[in-house]
Amino acid sequence: MSAVAEHGAGVTLTGISKKFGDVTAVHPLDLTVPRGSFFALLGASGCGKTTTLRMIAGLEQPTSGTVRLGDDDVTALPPHRRKVNTVFQSYALFPHLDVHDNVAFGLRRRGIRSVTKDVQRTLELVELGHLARRRPHQLSGGQQQRVALARAVVNRPEVLLLDEPLGALDLKLRRQMQLELKRIQTEVGITFVHVTHDQEEAMTMADTIAVMNAGRVEQLGTPVELYEDPASSFVANFLGQSNLIETEIADTAGADLLLSAAGDVRLALPAARCRARSTAAGTRVLAGMRPEKISLAHRDAAADGSVADGRNRIPGTVVDASFTGAATQYVVASPVCPELSVFVQNVERDPRLVPGAEVVLHWNPAHTFGLDGDQDIDAGTGEDAL
């Protein structure tokens, strides 16, 4: 049973779109966010993710379509009448109020007089109970972010909207807060809809991710589904890193498609993992594999039979090797692609794998995915990935 069927919908967008004059920021889309889930809208700047979030919040009026929170159609309701709260990248804390009163502000504005217990419980949730009487300027960036989160959560909205809330934090603190946000969401059980351009952030926290591109949802799924089985070259390149090779279907062998590539390279691709428009011979396919799925063997080792039969193989030459601590990132020139990326864990490093070394890249064919060959092989890279 799906999460939506079991728990109901927290947010339902039906045919929602937004135009600003002649510019279409969001093309008509349908999205259902399961109640109580952590949902991420992921994409580059200008893809429409923040506009979609603002339509949920009521800060932008849709050009078409409807917004439902639970069972209620809120499309025509102003922001203050929607059971949502929003946390922005700029925390907008009141500098003249201490932490306790910042968190209590929304409750008091709603006419609730006895707020101390709710405020203290929420501050404990974000692990700031001991700082209740400090002013915002006395807090670190991470602590201010937690205050902003507590101020939103204390109102117990049906949906909490997060618009790049970690963007102002440094890398180490951002990663720590990713885990904290997920913990808090799990504990309070509120539906979170999180907008981000950071792929790692989305994959760390979200139950479901909608990858957006040019105002459309490119693919929707769990982090594992999107990473292991991307539906397009944009998703393959934008979510993590992929090697994409231009090939065409030459034949079949059982459950596999046999692909031919430049340099007389032959590759096997599970037919079930091919998203090309056809599996007929001659069909163009972008064969993809993630860098960490590939093993690297020196040419001499490969000649000695260290590479098992049945694996996909590509010959190449190492052009760059970067030590990153846990792994070494190699760039390999080959007949099928001028730059193939390979990530190798630093467990038993072969000292011969240096720039200029002749090598064989090899991997399990089951780790290959196939995309329609008519797509832009570079979609999701460069400016698209910012």
N, C-alpha and C positions, 0 to 999 in steps of 0.2 A: 504494500500500500504506500502511495506517495505521501510526502510530508504535507502537501496541500490537502489531500483527501483525509488524512488522519487528524490534522490540527486546524484546517481551514486556511483561508487566505488572509494575510495581514494587509497586503496592498495588491490591488488589481488595476492594471492599466489596460484599457481597451481602445485600440485605434488612436492612441494619444499622439499628437503631433504639435509642433510649434514652428511658426514662421515669424521672422522679423523682417517686414517688408517683403522684398523679393528673395530673401535668404531663408532656406529651410534648415533650421537648426536641428530639428528632430523629425524624421519621417515617421509616418504612422506605424506604431509598434504596439504589440501586446506583450504584457509581462505580468506574471503572477508571483508574488513574494509570499512564501509560506509563513503563516503566523508563528512567531517565536524563533525565526531563523535569522542568521547573519547573512545578508545578501550584499554583494558588491557590484557596483557599476564601474567597470574598468575601461579605460581608454586614454588616448592622447589628448592634449589640449585641443579644444574646439570640436570634439567628437559628439557633443550633445549630452554628456552624462550629467553635468551640473544643471543644465536646463531641465532635464528630466526630473532631477531631485527637486528643483524649485517648483515644478508643476505639482509634485506630490505635496509639497509644503503649502501650496497656495500662493507662493510669491510670484509665480508666472501663470497667466491664464492660458490654457491649451487652445490652439487654433482649432483642433478637432479632438474628439474622443472623450473618454470619461475616466475619472479617478475614483476608486472605491477604497475606503479603509474598513476592513472587515466586511460587513454587509451594507455599509452606508455609502451612498453616492455623495461625495463631497466636492464634486467638480466646481460647483458654483459657490461654495462656502469660502469666506475669507480665512486667512491664516489662523487668526485667534480662535476660530470656531472649529478647527480641526484638532483632533487628539494626537498632535505630533509636536515634537520639539526638535530643534536643529542645533547641532554643534558645528561651528565654523572653524576654519584654520586660525582666524583671529578670535581669541577667546572672549573678548568684549566683557571682561569682568569689571565690576564697579570699583575703582581704585580707593574710594572713601569708605567702603564696607569691608569688614573682615570676611574670612572664609565662610563662617557660619551664616552671616547675614547675606552674603552673595547667594548661597545655596537656598536660603529661606525666602529669597525675594519673590519668586514665582508663587510660592504657597501663600504668602501674605497678600500678594496682589489679588489672589482668588478669594480673599476674605477668610482664610483659615488662620485662626488665632493661635492655637497650640501647635507649634511647628517643631519644637525642640527635639522630640523623639524621632520624627521622620528625618530631620536634618542630620542628627547624630548617627542614625542607622545608615544613612546614605554615605556620610563621610567615612564611616568604618568600612563600607563596601569598597570605596576607592582608596582606603588605607591612609586617610588624612585626618582621622579623628583627633590626633594630638596637635594638629595645626589649626584648629577651629578659630582661634582668635588672632591669627596672623593676617596681615593685609596682603593683597596680591603682589606688591612690589617686593615682599619678603620671601617670595616663593620662587623656585626654579621653574623653567619652562614646562617640564613634565608635571610638576605639581599644579601649575596653573591650568594645564590641560585637564587634569583630574577634577579640579574644581568646576570647570565648565561642563564636564561630563556629569558630575554630581548634580549640578544645578538643573540639568535637563532630565536626569533620571528620577529625581525626587518627585517630579510631577506625575510619574507613572503614565507617560503617554502610551498610546497604542503602538506608535511607531516612533523610533528615534532615527533622525536623519543626520548623517555625518558627512560633511563636505570637506574633504582633505584635512581632517582634524590633526594629523601628525606631521603635516608638511613643514612646520616651523621648528621641529625638533632635530637634533643631530642624529646620526645614523644609529649609534649604540642605544640611545634613549628611545628612538623610534621603534627599534626592534623589541625593546622591553615593553613598550606601551602596546604593541600589537598583541602580545600575549595577555596583557592586562585587560585590554578591551574585550578580547574573546572570553576571558574569565568572567568579566562583569556581565556581558551579554548572557552567558550561560546561567549565571546566578539569578539575574532579574527576570529572564524569560521574555524580554521585550523584543519585538521585531526591530532589527537594525538594518538600515539601508545605507551603505557606505560608498561614497564616491572617491575614487583614487585613480592616479595614473601609475601607481607603483605596483608592478606585477607581484613582487614578493609580498607586499602588504596584503593584497587581495587573497593570494593563495594561502597565506598564514592564517587569516582570520575567517574567511567566508565559507559558508556551507555551499553556496551557489554563487557563480560569477556570470554576469552578462558582459561580454566583451563588445564594446561599442566602437564603431568606425563610421565616420562621416554621417552621423545622425541615425544610424541603423544598428541593430543588434546583430553582430557578426556571428556569434555563437553563444549559447547558454548551456551551462553545465557545472558539475562539480570541478574543483581544481584538478583532480586526477583525470577526469574525462577530457578537459580542455588541453591539458598538457600531453597526455598520452595519445589522444585521438583528435587533433585539431581538424576543423572542417575547412579551413582555408589557409592560404599562404600568409595572410595577415595575422591570423591567430597563431600559426606556427612560429612566426618570427617575432611577434609582439610579446607573447607569453613565454618567457624564457628565450632560448636560442635554438635554432634548428639549422641543419645542413639540408639544403634542397638541391636536388640534381635533376636536370632535364633528361628524361628517358622516354621510351615508347614501348608499348607492350609487344613482345615478340612471339610469345607462346604461353601455354599453361602447362603446369605439372602438378597434378592432384589439386590441392587446395591453394596452390600458389600461382601467381602470375610471374612469368619470366620477362624481365625488362632488359632492354639493350640501351647502353649509354655510349658516349664518346670513348674512343680508345679501345674498342672491342670489350668493354666492361659489361659483364652480365650480372644482374641482381635478381634475387627472389623477393617477392612481395606477397604476403597473404592476401588473397582476393577479398576477404572479409574486411580488410583495412584499406581498401582502395575506394576513394571518393570521386574518381574520374567519371566522366559522363557515360563511359562504356568500358567494358573489359575486353573488347574485340582487339585483335591484332592491329597494330598501327596506331592505336590511341595514344595520344601524348599524356604522360604522367609526370608530375613532380614527385620524385621519390624522396622522402624525408627521414631523417634520423637525428635524434638528440645527441649532442657531443659526448655526454657521459655514458651513452650506450655503446660507444665504439672503443675497441681495444686497438692498441698500437704495437706492432711487432717490427723489430729490425729485419731488414730483408734477409739477412743470413739466418736468423732464427726461424723465419717463415719457411725458408728453403729446407730447413732441417725437420720440418713436419710439426712445429709447435702450434700451428693453427689448425684446429679441428676441421674435418670435412663438413660440408653443408653450410658453412658460414659465408655470408656475403664478403667479398674482398675487393679492395681498390688499392692499386699501387700508388705510391706517391713519394714526395721528398719533403722533409721537414724544413720549413722556412723560418719558423719562429717558435721559441719555447719560453713560457713565462711561468716562473715558480710563484704560486699564490699561497703556499703553506700547506693546506690540506690536499691540494692537487697541483698538477702542472698542466697549463693550457697550451696546447700545440696548435700551430697553423700549418697545414700540409697542402702543398700544391699537388694536383693530380690531373690525369687526362680528362676527368669528368667535371672538375671544378677547380678554379685557380686557388681557392682558399677554403679548405675544409677544417672545421674546428673539432678538436678532440680534447676531452678532459680526462686525465688519468690520475687516479688517486696515488698519493706518494706513499706507497706501501713497500714495494720492491722495485725501485726505479732502475731502469736499464740505462747505464751511463752512455750508451751509444746513441741514445735518442737526442741528438743535438742538431741544430740547423745544418743542413747539408746531407743528413743521413737519409739513405734510401730505406723506405719502410713499406709495410702493408697494413692498411686499415682493415679491420674485420669485425663483424658483429653478427648476432643472431638475426636471421631474416624476420623473425616474429616482431622485432623491435622497429621494423620499417613501416612507415605509413605512406599512403599514396594520395595525392591531391590532383585535381583537374589541371592538366598541363597548360591550359589556356590562361591561367591566372598570372598576375605579375609576380615573378619569383622574388622580388625585393619588397613586396608590400609588407608594412609593419616594421621596416628598418629605417635607419636614418631619421629624417624629420618626423616620420610617423611614430617613432618609438619614444619621442620626448614627452 
